Amino acid sequence: MSDMSDGAGGSRWKSFWNHGRWWKAIVLAVGYLVLYEAASLLMGPFVKSIGGPDSVSYVLVLLTVPILFGGIILVVFGATVGWLRGLFARQRIGGRGWMWIAVIVVLLFNILRLASIDYSTTTAAWVLTWLLTGLLIGFAEEVLTRGYVVRIMRESGHSEVAVALVSAALFALLHSVNLFTGQAFGPTLVQVVYTFFFGVCMYLALRVTRTLIAPILLHASTDPTIFMQSRHPAPGALASVASLGNIVVIFVGVILLVVFLVSRGSVTRAVADPPTV
C-alpha cells in the first residue's frame, strides 16, 4: 500500500482527482461512457427474450439495468475520492432570478407530457418502471455532469461560462454515441443539440436552486415523460402542445445561454466567499 501513498495519508487516486484540471472532466465522462456502454453490451444475451418498447422487460434490460450500473459506478467513484459528502450540500454559487425560467419551462412541459399520456393503452407496471428508470437516469447523468464535472471545472479555476459550456457539452457527448448504436445521423444530431441546451437549463437550475437535487428531479421527470408520451399520446390538443417540449427547451436554452454569456456568467456567492466579477 505504501507505493500508493501520496505522503499526506491519501491515495494517489484521490490526490489526482482532487487537483482540478479541466481535462479530467473529459476523462471522467469518457470513462463513465465506456463502462456504461460495456454494461449495455453485457445485457445483449437477454435482448432476444424481451418484448417490444411497450414491455417492462424492454425498459429493464435496455435502460434500467445499464443506468443502474452507471449510477453505482459514480457512487463508488465519489466515495473513493471523497466527494459524496459535499455532493448534495448547498451550492456556494447562487444564481439570478431569470435563471428560474429554465426550471419553469422544463417542469411545465414535463407536467404537460405526464398529463397527455393515454394510460388506458398501457400498464401501470410499464409506467412505474419508466418512472423508476427516469429517476436513475436523472441521478446518474446529473451527478456526473452537474455534480462531478462542475466540481472539477470550478476547482480548475475556470469561469462559470466555461463550467456551463463544458458540463452541457459533455452531457451532449453522452448521447452522441447513439450514432454508433444504430441511430441515424439526423435524429442523433437533433438529440445532441437538444441535450446540449437541456444541459444548459440544468446548469441554470443548479445555480438558481443551489442544490443538485433540483436538476436530478427535473431530469428524472423529463426522460420518462418524453418516451411515454411519444409512445402513448392521449388524443386532443394538449398532447400536441406537450410534444413541442423539446423544441421549446432548445429555443429557451439558446436565449438563456445568450443572456448568460452577455452577463459574463456573473455569480452570486455566499457571504463568506469573495465577490466575483
Secondary structure, DSSP 8 states (H G I E B T S, - for coil): -GGGB-SSSSBHHHHHHTS--HHHHHHHHHHHHHHHHHHHHHTHHHHTT---TTSHHHHIIIIIHHHHHHHHHHHHHHHHHT-HHHHTS--SEE--GGGHHHHHHHHHHHHHHHHTB-GGGS-HHHHHHHHHHHHHHHHHHHIIIIIIIHHHHHHTT--HHHHHHHHHHHHHHHHHGGGGGT--HHHHHHHHHHHHHHHHHHHHHHHHH-STHHHHHHHHTTHHHHHHHHHSB-SSHHHHHHTTHHHHHHHHHHHHHHHHHHTTT--EE-TTS----
